[in-house]
């Protein structure tokens, strides 16, 4: 399924990424955790830079 990037959808994505960062901040800062934090921060920059209406592929997860 493809959804257009709306301000609300962008906000939902960024909120989800921030929650992941919060969880990682409670972990020991080993190389794996640092790598994940860097990747999430880069992804946040990407999502913030995309124009409204940009097509984003999404898939529904079961159990969430």
C-alpha positions as a printed NumPy array, in Angstrom:
array([[ 0.   ,  0.   ,  0.   ],
       [ 1.248,  3.503, -0.808],
       [ 0.173,  6.529,  1.266],
       [ 0.899, 10.183,  0.539],
       [ 3.009, 11.96 ,  3.144],
       [ 0.683, 14.345,  4.963],
       [ 1.654, 16.553,  7.913],
       [-0.185, 14.159, 10.263],
       [ 1.471, 11.079,  8.742],
       [ 4.877, 12.798,  9.007],
       [ 4.156, 13.579, 12.659],
       [ 3.162,  9.94 , 13.332],
       [ 6.359,  8.659, 11.714],
       [ 8.554, 11.077, 13.671],
       [ 6.771, 10.207, 16.922],
       [ 7.413,  6.514, 16.294],
       [11.094,  7.187, 15.59 ],
       [11.394,  9.277, 18.766],
       [ 9.933,  6.404, 20.801],
       [12.537,  4.064, 19.306],
       [15.272,  6.537, 20.263],
       [13.921,  6.713, 23.83 ],
       [14.152,  2.929, 24.104],
       [17.692,  2.931, 22.714],
       [18.724,  5.654, 25.17 ],
       [17.953,  3.242, 28.011],
       [20.394,  0.688, 26.559],
       [24.124,  0.382, 27.01 ],
       [25.847,  2.551, 24.406],
       [27.596, -0.186, 22.441],
       [28.418, -0.005, 18.738],
       [25.13 , -1.654, 17.696],
       [23.038,  0.846, 19.686],
       [25.037,  3.804, 18.345],
       [24.578,  2.513, 14.788],
       [20.811,  2.241, 15.27 ],
       [20.612,  5.747, 16.778],
       [22.544,  7.203, 13.856],
       [20.318,  5.419, 11.336],
       [17.139,  6.63 , 13.05 ],
       [18.424, 10.22 , 13.15 ],
       [19.283, 10.08 ,  9.43 ],
       [15.827,  8.674,  8.684],
       [14.234, 11.494, 10.715],
       [16.133, 14.039,  8.602],
       [14.944, 12.309,  5.439],
       [11.285, 12.281,  6.525],
       [11.489, 15.966,  7.505],
       [12.95 , 16.892,  4.11 ],
       [10.37 , 15.094,  1.946],
       [ 7.612, 17.237,  0.415],
       [ 3.976, 16.78 ,  1.398],
       [ 2.259, 14.257, -0.835],
       [ 5.414, 12.173, -1.347],
       [ 4.354,  8.512, -1.822],
       [ 5.427,  6.373,  1.156],
       [ 5.162,  2.574,  1.012],
       [ 3.511,  1.215,  4.17 ],
       [ 2.483, -2.213,  5.338],
       [ 0.201, -3.103,  8.202],
       [ 1.793, -5.104, 11.015],
       [-0.263, -7.736, 12.766],
       [-0.549, -7.46 , 16.528],
       [ 0.224, -3.737, 16.773]])
